[in-house]
Amino acid sequence: VQLQASGGGLVQAGGSLRLSCAVTGSLFSHDVMGWYRQAPGKERELVAISTLGDFTNYAASVKGRFTISRDNAKNTLELQMNRLKPEDTAVYYCISTIDGTPYFGQGTLVTVSS
């Protein structure tokens, strides 16, 4: 199973970015998918999750600003990030589980300037 994140970049505070995670195989085999991030010197933070049952959940720090979604036609996991803040600066990684086994993708850097 391979996951490849993309879409990161430099954006000003208040701006938007859309991250995409391309996965191998059908998304219907991925039980729980999500995004987490890690900023320099900080703990890893789970940002958002999406389950096959269309359940989603978000970290309090991003709720109302970020939206996670699955594109079954493209086999991608998306993260729409709006009203970005400097504290959102981090490397963002996608994660997925199949039958309880986790798989991690390479990260994409998001930098939000003030």
Residue frames as a rotation matrix with the C-alpha (Angstrom) as fourth column:
VAL 1
0.586 0.810 0.000 0.00
0.810 -0.586 0.000 0.00
0.000 0.000 -1.000 0.00
GLN 2
-0.604 -0.788 0.119 1.40
0.793 -0.609 -0.014 3.37
0.084 0.085 0.993 -0.97
LEU 3
0.635 0.725 -0.267 0.22
0.745 -0.666 -0.039 6.79
-0.206 -0.174 -0.963 0.07
GLN 4
-0.504 -0.798 0.330 1.63
0.858 -0.507 0.082 9.95
0.102 0.324 0.940 -1.47
ALA 5
0.387 0.616 -0.686 0.70
0.706 -0.677 -0.209 13.36
-0.593 -0.403 -0.697 -0.14
SER 6
-0.588 -0.523 0.617 0.88
0.787 -0.545 0.288 16.51
0.186 0.655 0.733 -2.24
GLY 7
0.332 0.786 0.522 -0.45
0.677 -0.584 0.449 20.04
0.657 0.205 -0.725 -2.35
GLY 8
0.419 -0.229 -0.879 1.65
0.782 -0.401 0.477 21.71
-0.461 -0.887 0.011 0.30
GLY 9
0.009 -0.466 0.885 3.25
0.754 -0.578 -0.312 25.08
0.657 0.670 0.346 -0.17
LEU 10
-0.821 -0.321 -0.473 3.64
0.544 -0.691 -0.475 28.59
-0.174 -0.647 0.742 1.11
VAL 11
-0.023 0.877 0.480 0.52
0.682 -0.337 0.649 30.62
0.731 0.342 -0.591 1.78
GLN 12
-0.730 -0.174 0.661 -0.29
-0.239 -0.841 -0.485 33.79
0.640 -0.512 0.573 3.66
ALA 13
-0.881 0.448 -0.151 -2.35
0.293 0.267 -0.918 33.71
-0.371 -0.853 -0.366 6.82
GLY 14
-0.180 0.912 -0.369 -6.02
-0.451 -0.410 -0.792 33.63
-0.874 0.024 0.485 5.95
GLY 15
-0.291 -0.019 -0.957 -5.40
-0.954 0.084 0.288 31.76
0.074 0.996 -0.043 2.73
SER 16
0.646 0.588 0.487 -6.32
-0.571 0.795 -0.203 28.26
-0.506 -0.147 0.850 1.64
LEU 17
-0.555 -0.706 -0.440 -4.61
-0.832 0.472 0.292 25.10
0.002 0.529 -0.849 0.47
ARG 18
0.695 0.717 0.052 -5.91
-0.713 0.697 -0.075 21.73
-0.090 0.015 0.996 -0.59
LEU 19
-0.456 -0.840 0.294 -3.87
-0.803 0.531 0.272 18.65
-0.385 -0.112 -0.916 0.19
SER 20
0.610 0.596 -0.522 -4.31
-0.761 0.624 -0.177 15.40
0.221 0.505 0.834 -1.64
CYS 21
-0.298 -0.653 0.697 -3.17
-0.716 0.635 0.289 11.90
-0.632 -0.413 -0.656 -0.73
ALA 22
0.210 0.299 -0.931 -3.06
-0.888 0.456 -0.054 9.40
0.409 0.838 0.361 -3.57
VAL 23
-0.086 -0.176 0.981 -3.48
-0.717 0.694 0.062 5.81
-0.691 -0.698 -0.186 -2.43
THR 24
-0.820 -0.188 -0.541 -3.08
-0.517 0.651 0.556 2.47
0.248 0.735 -0.631 -4.13
GLY 25
-0.805 0.554 -0.213 -6.18
0.566 0.824 0.004 0.38
0.178 -0.118 -0.977 -4.49
SER 26
-0.043 0.914 0.403 -9.77
0.363 -0.362 0.859 1.24
0.931 0.183 -0.317 -3.87
LEU 27
-0.613 -0.115 0.781 -10.60
-0.547 -0.651 -0.526 3.56
0.570 -0.750 0.336 -1.01
PHE 28
0.457 0.886 0.075 -13.30
-0.695 0.303 0.651 1.11
0.555 -0.350 0.755 0.01
SER 29
0.464 -0.359 -0.810 -10.59
0.461 0.878 -0.125 -1.14
0.756 -0.315 0.573 1.45
HIS 30
-0.666 -0.718 0.202 -9.27
0.250 -0.471 -0.846 1.65
0.703 -0.513 0.493 3.66
ASP 31
-0.025 0.737 -0.676 -11.17
0.938 0.251 0.239 1.57
0.346 -0.628 -0.697 6.95
VAL 32
0.757 0.163 -0.633 -9.97
0.467 -0.812 0.349 4.75
-0.457 -0.560 -0.691 8.57
MET 33
0.045 -0.730 0.682 -8.04
0.883 -0.291 -0.369 7.45
0.468 0.619 0.631 6.77
GLY 34
0.824 0.266 -0.500 -6.70
0.510 -0.731 0.453 10.65
-0.245 -0.628 -0.738 8.13
TRP 35
0.352 -0.721 0.597 -4.23
0.214 -0.559 -0.801 13.45
0.911 0.410 -0.043 8.18
TYR 36
0.740 -0.204 -0.641 -1.79
0.618 -0.170 0.768 14.28
-0.265 -0.964 0.000 10.90
ARG 37
0.670 -0.522 0.528 0.86
0.030 -0.692 -0.721 16.94
0.742 0.499 -0.448 11.12
GLN 38
0.518 -0.586 -0.623 4.09
0.830 0.169 0.531 17.61
-0.206 -0.793 0.574 12.88
ALA 39
0.879 -0.259 0.401 5.63
-0.122 -0.934 -0.336 21.00
0.461 0.246 -0.853 13.38
PRO 40
-0.055 -0.987 -0.150 9.30
0.126 0.143 -0.982 21.45
0.990 -0.073 0.117 14.31
GLY 41
-0.866 -0.437 0.242 9.81
-0.181 -0.177 -0.967 20.82
0.465 -0.882 0.075 18.00
LYS 42
-0.262 0.857 0.443 6.19
-0.960 -0.183 -0.214 19.83
-0.103 -0.481 0.871 18.55
GLU 43
-0.533 0.180 0.826 4.31
-0.117 0.952 -0.283 16.63
-0.838 -0.248 -0.486 19.13
ARG 44
-0.957 0.284 0.057 2.59
0.140 0.279 0.950 14.89
0.254 0.917 -0.307 16.27
GLU 45
-0.584 0.808 -0.077 -1.06
-0.396 -0.366 -0.842 15.95
-0.709 -0.461 0.534 16.02
LEU 46
-0.639 0.497 0.588 -3.90
0.737 0.616 0.280 14.06
-0.223 0.612 -0.759 14.42
VAL 47
-0.944 0.194 -0.265 -5.75
-0.244 -0.954 0.172 16.68
-0.220 0.227 0.949 12.39
ALA 48
-0.014 0.971 -0.237 -8.71
-0.966 -0.075 -0.249 14.87
-0.260 0.225 0.939 10.86
ILE 49
-0.855 -0.194 0.480 -10.06
-0.105 0.973 0.206 11.39
-0.507 0.126 -0.853 10.24
SER 50
-0.086 0.828 -0.554 -12.57
-0.996 -0.075 0.043 9.85
-0.006 0.555 0.832 7.86
THR 51
-0.570 -0.057 0.820 -14.10
-0.270 0.955 -0.121 6.40
-0.776 -0.290 -0.560 8.13
LEU 52
-0.967 0.228 0.110 -15.85
0.206 0.453 0.867 4.17
0.148 0.862 -0.485 5.59
GLY 53
-0.192 0.953 -0.235 -19.09
0.980 0.172 -0.103 4.98
-0.058 -0.250 -0.966 7.36
ASP 54
0.033 0.133 0.991 -18.64
0.513 -0.853 0.098 8.65
0.858 0.505 -0.096 6.44
PHE 55
0.840 0.126 -0.528 -17.79
0.535 -0.362 0.764 9.59
-0.095 -0.924 -0.371 10.00
THR 56
0.115 -0.828 0.549 -15.38
0.421 -0.460 -0.781 12.49
0.900 0.321 0.296 10.26
ASN 57
0.819 0.070 -0.569 -13.69
0.561 -0.300 0.771 14.09
-0.117 -0.951 -0.285 13.20
TYR 58
0.400 -0.635 0.661 -11.33
0.252 -0.617 -0.745 16.98
0.881 0.465 -0.087 13.62
ALA 59
-0.441 -0.593 -0.674 -8.84
0.880 -0.136 -0.456 18.32
0.179 -0.794 0.581 16.09
ALA 60
0.442 0.648 -0.620 -10.24
0.781 -0.618 -0.089 21.28
-0.441 -0.445 -0.779 18.00
SER 61
-0.228 -0.668 -0.708 -7.51
0.192 -0.744 0.640 23.46
-0.955 0.010 0.298 16.53
VAL 62
-0.978 -0.188 -0.092 -8.79
-0.059 -0.176 0.983 23.01
-0.201 0.966 0.161 12.97
LYS 63
-0.402 0.895 0.195 -12.51
0.852 0.443 -0.278 22.36
-0.336 0.055 -0.940 13.40
GLY 64
0.550 0.712 -0.436 -14.54
0.424 -0.688 -0.588 24.69
-0.719 0.139 -0.681 11.22
ARG 65
0.295 -0.529 -0.796 -11.55
-0.693 -0.692 0.203 25.51
-0.658 0.492 -0.571 9.02
PHE 66
-0.753 -0.613 -0.237 -10.46
-0.629 0.567 0.532 22.14
-0.192 0.550 -0.813 7.61
THR 67
0.466 0.879 0.098 -12.55
-0.776 0.460 -0.432 19.60
-0.424 0.125 0.897 5.75
ILE 68
-0.684 -0.654 0.324 -11.52
-0.451 0.728 0.516 16.02
-0.573 0.207 -0.793 5.07
SER 69
0.475 0.857 -0.202 -13.05
-0.709 0.237 -0.664 14.07
-0.521 0.458 0.720 2.22
ARG 70
-0.355 -0.506 0.786 -12.57
0.122 0.809 0.576 10.99
-0.927 0.300 -0.226 0.11
ASP 71
0.110 0.330 -0.938 -12.65
-0.936 -0.284 -0.210 11.03
-0.335 0.900 0.277 -3.68
ASN 72
0.226 0.032 0.974 -13.50
-0.125 0.992 -0.004 7.46
-0.966 -0.121 0.229 -4.54
ALA 73
0.979 0.158 0.126 -13.22
0.106 0.130 -0.986 8.09
-0.172 0.979 0.110 -8.28
LYS 74
0.580 -0.814 0.034 -9.66
-0.523 -0.405 -0.750 9.35
0.624 0.417 -0.661 -7.96
ASN 75
0.604 -0.321 -0.730 -8.64
0.620 0.764 0.177 7.14
0.501 -0.559 0.661 -5.02
THR 76
-0.486 -0.759 0.434 -7.52
0.274 -0.604 -0.749 10.15
0.830 -0.245 0.501 -3.07
LEU 77
0.248 0.436 -0.865 -7.98
0.968 -0.147 0.203 11.53
-0.039 -0.888 -0.459 0.40
GLU 78
-0.057 -0.190 0.980 -8.35
0.454 -0.879 -0.144 15.29
0.889 0.437 0.136 0.43
LEU 79
-0.034 0.089 -0.995 -7.88
0.948 -0.313 -0.061 17.96
-0.317 -0.945 -0.074 3.07
GLN 80
0.178 0.177 0.968 -9.28
0.543 -0.838 0.054 21.38
0.821 0.516 -0.245 2.31
MET 81
-0.183 -0.355 -0.917 -7.66
0.961 -0.260 -0.091 23.93
-0.206 -0.898 0.388 4.60
ASN 82
0.263 0.368 0.892 -9.20
0.539 -0.823 0.181 27.38
0.801 0.433 -0.414 4.87
ARG 83
0.813 0.059 0.579 -8.42
-0.314 -0.792 0.523 30.42
0.490 -0.607 -0.626 6.98
LEU 84
0.439 -0.729 -0.525 -4.93
0.658 0.659 -0.364 29.14
0.611 -0.186 0.769 7.55
LYS 85
0.966 -0.159 0.206 -2.93
-0.258 -0.679 0.687 30.39
0.030 -0.717 -0.697 10.50
PRO 86
0.142 -0.986 -0.084 0.82
-0.831 -0.073 -0.551 30.52
0.537 0.148 -0.830 11.10
GLU 87
-0.268 -0.242 0.933 0.38
-0.841 0.530 -0.104 27.82
-0.470 -0.812 -0.345 13.73
ASP 88
0.812 0.530 0.245 -0.85
-0.310 0.747 -0.588 25.48
-0.495 0.401 0.771 10.99
THR 89
0.338 -0.781 -0.524 2.70
-0.872 -0.050 -0.488 25.39
0.355 0.622 -0.698 9.64
ALA 90
0.118 -0.270 0.956 3.86
-0.558 0.778 0.288 21.77
-0.822 -0.567 -0.059 9.68
VAL 91
-0.825 -0.235 -0.514 4.60
-0.546 0.567 0.617 18.75
0.146 0.789 -0.596 7.59
TYR 92
0.116 0.956 0.269 1.30
-0.901 0.215 -0.378 17.04
-0.419 -0.198 0.886 6.85
TYR 93
-0.913 -0.400 -0.084 1.09
-0.405 0.861 0.306 13.28
-0.050 0.314 -0.948 6.45
CYS 94
0.176 0.958 -0.228 -1.73
-0.906 0.248 0.342 11.01
0.384 0.146 0.912 5.40
ILE 95
-0.826 -0.322 0.463 -2.42
-0.506 0.784 -0.358 7.78
-0.248 -0.530 -0.811 7.17
SER 96
0.084 0.868 -0.490 -4.67
-0.887 0.289 0.361 4.89
0.455 0.404 0.794 6.34
THR 97
-0.536 -0.211 0.817 -5.65
-0.619 0.756 -0.211 1.57
-0.574 -0.619 -0.536 7.85
ILE 98
-0.019 0.504 -0.864 -6.66
-0.784 0.529 0.326 -1.63
0.621 0.683 0.385 6.14
ASP 99
0.545 0.327 -0.772 -8.05
0.160 0.863 0.479 -4.31
0.823 -0.385 0.418 8.41
GLY 100
0.985 -0.056 -0.164 -6.47
0.150 -0.197 0.969 -2.47
-0.086 -0.979 -0.186 11.32
THR 101
0.143 -0.986 0.084 -2.99
0.929 0.163 0.331 -2.28
-0.340 0.030 0.940 9.83
PRO 102
0.696 0.137 -0.705 -1.74
0.076 -0.990 -0.117 1.31
-0.714 0.028 -0.699 9.55
TYR 103
0.121 -0.652 0.749 0.08
0.993 0.081 -0.091 2.70
-0.001 0.754 0.657 6.55
PHE 104
0.376 -0.105 -0.921 1.83
0.307 -0.923 0.231 6.03
-0.874 -0.369 -0.315 6.43
GLY 105
0.721 -0.126 0.681 2.57
0.662 -0.165 -0.731 8.29
0.205 0.978 -0.035 3.51
GLN 106
-0.480 -0.877 -0.010 5.37
0.870 -0.475 -0.132 10.77
0.111 -0.071 0.991 2.94
GLY 107
0.077 0.537 -0.840 4.61
0.704 -0.626 -0.336 14.26
-0.706 -0.565 -0.426 4.07
THR 108
0.019 -0.043 0.999 4.00
0.796 -0.604 -0.041 17.54
0.605 0.796 0.022 2.36
LEU 109
-0.651 -0.412 -0.638 5.16
0.736 -0.548 -0.397 20.81
-0.186 -0.728 0.659 3.88
VAL 110
0.412 0.765 0.495 2.67
0.722 -0.605 0.335 23.57
0.556 0.220 -0.802 4.60
THR 111
-0.632 -0.626 -0.458 4.07
0.772 -0.564 -0.294 26.96
-0.074 -0.539 0.839 5.53
VAL 112
0.481 0.830 0.283 1.76
0.797 -0.548 0.254 29.77
0.366 0.103 -0.925 6.59
SER 113
-0.643 -0.750 0.157 3.31
0.651 -0.642 -0.405 33.21
0.405 -0.158 0.901 6.75
SER 114
0.002 0.632 -0.775 1.96
0.888 -0.358 -0.290 35.94
-0.461 -0.687 -0.562 9.01
